[in-house]
Amino acid sequence: MFKLLVWDCCAWSAWQFFQVKDRKGNYRDIPGTWTQYAGYFPLWRLSYSIIPYICMKFEQNGLGFQKLYNIPQGVEVPWLTYQ
């Protein structure tokens, strides 16, 4: 259950940053809340499938989730930007 919880939390973290096109062609946040979407919704499936790529990026830079967790507050990781 703990592994499932961690997987779900990572997927939810990715979900928050997806944007979709509106009728005018502009990108905006996904309408509604995440609880309104089933697990088979394509963006939900994408949020789960993107996790291995995030892990791979961390490993390529010599980091893992535990090492990131242990980084002191205020220390910047140059390759991990908000953009």
Backbone bond lengths (Angstrom), bond angles and torsions (degrees), N, CA, C in turn:
res aa  C-N    CA-C-N  psi(-1)  N-CA   C-N-CA  omega(-1)  CA-C   N-CA-C  phi
1 M - - - 1.450 - - 1.536 111.25 -
2 F 1.342 116.51 -35.26 1.461 119.03 -179.83 1.528 110.48 -63.89
3 K 1.340 116.53 -43.70 1.470 120.47 178.79 1.533 110.42 -61.08
4 L 1.314 116.71 -41.21 1.460 120.78 178.37 1.527 110.90 -64.38
5 L 1.321 116.92 -40.52 1.456 120.90 178.09 1.527 111.26 -62.30
6 V 1.330 116.84 -44.19 1.469 120.77 178.71 1.524 109.90 -62.84
7 W 1.324 117.07 -44.63 1.476 121.97 179.38 1.528 110.03 -60.51
8 D 1.333 117.05 -44.73 1.467 121.12 179.63 1.526 111.55 -64.06
9 C 1.326 116.97 -40.59 1.466 120.20 179.92 1.525 110.98 -65.02
10 C 1.324 117.10 -40.76 1.471 120.01 177.92 1.519 110.75 -64.87
11 A 1.328 117.06 -42.12 1.464 120.72 178.83 1.515 110.53 -63.36
12 W 1.323 117.40 -42.00 1.459 120.50 179.13 1.522 110.52 -64.52
13 S 1.336 117.16 -35.59 1.470 120.31 177.65 1.521 110.73 -62.92
14 A 1.324 117.00 -42.34 1.466 120.35 177.98 1.527 110.59 -67.29
15 W 1.329 116.89 -39.95 1.467 122.78 -177.73 1.522 111.72 -55.64
16 Q 1.314 117.53 -38.30 1.458 121.72 -175.34 1.522 113.61 -61.88
17 F 1.332 117.38 -22.87 1.460 120.02 -173.59 1.522 113.75 -102.41
18 F 1.323 118.04 -0.71 1.458 120.20 176.32 1.521 109.77 -73.73
19 Q 1.323 115.36 145.63 1.456 120.67 174.28 1.523 108.50 -129.95
20 V 1.313 116.19 150.80 1.465 122.23 -179.54 1.520 109.02 -124.38
21 K 1.337 115.29 159.19 1.467 119.92 178.17 1.514 110.22 -79.27
22 D 1.317 115.30 141.17 1.461 119.45 172.72 1.520 108.95 -92.65
23 R 1.299 117.32 -173.27 1.473 121.62 -177.13 1.523 113.03 -62.52
24 K 1.321 116.73 -26.91 1.465 120.91 -179.76 1.524 112.94 -88.67
25 G 1.337 116.73 -0.97 1.463 120.16 179.24 1.520 114.41 89.47
26 N 1.333 116.95 3.72 1.460 120.89 178.15 1.523 109.75 -88.02
27 Y 1.328 115.93 145.03 1.462 119.43 177.71 1.523 110.35 -84.99
28 R 1.335 115.55 139.88 1.451 121.05 177.86 1.529 108.52 -150.49
29 D 1.325 115.81 171.23 1.455 120.28 179.15 1.522 110.09 -60.75
30 I 1.321 115.90 155.35 1.460 121.09 178.02 1.527 108.08 -62.58
31 P 1.339 117.83 130.09 1.471 119.03 -177.87 1.527 112.21 -67.04
32 G 1.314 115.84 150.24 1.462 121.16 178.57 1.513 111.86 78.99
33 T 1.312 115.36 -156.76 1.454 121.40 178.76 1.516 109.37 -118.26
34 W 1.328 116.26 163.54 1.462 120.90 -177.64 1.527 111.95 -62.46
35 T 1.331 117.82 -23.85 1.467 120.09 -179.36 1.525 112.52 -71.81
36 Q 1.330 117.69 -13.30 1.465 121.02 179.55 1.530 112.48 -84.34
37 Y 1.319 117.93 -2.56 1.457 121.59 -175.60 1.517 110.68 -115.66
38 A 1.338 116.57 137.28 1.454 122.03 179.17 1.528 109.88 -81.71
39 G 1.317 115.32 165.13 1.459 121.08 179.52 1.512 114.31 -64.21
40 Y 1.334 117.75 -16.39 1.460 120.77 179.85 1.521 112.70 -91.37
41 F 1.329 117.19 -3.87 1.461 121.10 176.97 1.529 108.02 -61.21
42 P 1.340 119.31 132.38 1.469 121.20 -173.88 1.531 115.14 -52.88
43 L 1.322 118.19 -39.50 1.467 118.72 179.30 1.520 112.22 -70.26
44 W 1.335 117.20 -30.21 1.463 119.38 174.77 1.522 109.39 -65.78
45 R 1.335 116.28 -44.33 1.471 119.38 179.24 1.515 110.49 -63.31
46 L 1.334 117.45 -38.96 1.462 121.05 177.13 1.521 111.01 -63.58
47 S 1.322 117.25 -39.25 1.465 119.46 -178.93 1.534 111.17 -64.06
48 Y 1.325 117.41 -29.91 1.464 119.94 175.96 1.527 111.62 -80.05
49 S 1.318 117.50 -37.40 1.463 119.64 -176.64 1.526 112.71 -76.78
50 I 1.323 118.18 -15.72 1.461 121.27 -178.80 1.536 111.69 -79.76
51 I 1.324 117.65 -20.25 1.466 121.94 -176.51 1.534 112.88 -57.19
52 P 1.342 119.97 -46.03 1.477 117.93 179.01 1.532 112.98 -59.02
53 Y 1.322 118.30 -32.24 1.457 121.05 178.47 1.534 111.07 -69.97
54 I 1.331 116.11 -37.01 1.461 119.69 175.92 1.522 109.72 -64.31
55 C 1.338 116.60 -45.54 1.472 120.89 178.27 1.520 110.90 -60.33
56 M 1.338 117.18 -41.73 1.461 121.28 179.54 1.526 110.48 -62.21
57 K 1.325 117.74 -40.82 1.468 121.93 178.61 1.525 110.15 -62.92
58 F 1.326 117.09 -42.69 1.469 120.39 177.34 1.526 110.78 -60.86
59 E 1.333 116.79 -46.27 1.458 120.88 -177.32 1.528 111.66 -65.99
60 Q 1.330 117.46 -35.42 1.463 120.87 177.65 1.522 111.10 -62.83
61 N 1.312 117.07 -28.33 1.461 121.51 -179.60 1.524 112.17 -99.84
62 G 1.344 116.54 14.42 1.453 120.70 176.20 1.511 115.00 74.17
63 L 1.320 116.70 20.61 1.463 120.58 179.86 1.525 110.33 -121.92
64 G 1.292 115.19 157.59 1.455 123.26 171.27 1.511 107.10 -133.62
65 F 1.306 116.59 175.97 1.459 119.17 -179.55 1.524 111.47 -60.61
66 Q 1.358 116.75 -38.65 1.461 118.96 -179.34 1.524 111.17 -66.49
67 K 1.336 117.27 -41.27 1.468 120.27 178.12 1.524 110.80 -64.83
68 L 1.337 117.34 -39.74 1.462 120.24 176.81 1.524 110.64 -63.31
69 Y 1.316 116.41 -39.05 1.457 120.50 179.65 1.526 111.06 -64.00
70 N 1.326 116.23 -33.67 1.462 121.02 -176.94 1.529 113.59 -83.86
71 I 1.331 118.54 -6.26 1.462 120.67 178.13 1.535 107.95 -67.51
72 P 1.320 117.68 129.50 1.473 119.43 -178.92 1.530 111.78 -60.89
73 Q 1.310 115.19 150.03 1.458 121.15 178.88 1.527 109.65 -61.38
74 G 1.327 116.47 136.42 1.455 121.65 178.55 1.516 113.99 95.51
75 V 1.348 117.87 -12.54 1.463 121.18 178.48 1.524 108.02 -84.24
76 E 1.320 117.22 126.94 1.459 121.02 -178.24 1.525 110.60 -90.17
77 V 1.316 115.31 142.14 1.459 122.60 173.79 1.520 105.47 -104.43
78 P 1.359 118.75 108.56 1.463 120.37 -169.52 1.532 115.77 -58.96
79 W 1.317 118.89 -32.61 1.456 120.34 -177.01 1.530 112.77 -87.62
80 L 1.334 117.05 -7.10 1.459 121.32 -178.34 1.526 109.12 -110.88
81 T 1.334 115.01 84.81 1.470 119.57 -177.12 1.534 108.84 -103.68
82 Y 1.311 115.83 165.88 1.463 120.14 177.47 1.524 111.09 -66.19
83 Q 1.320 117.94 -30.86 1.464 119.94 179.65 1.511 109.92 -67.44
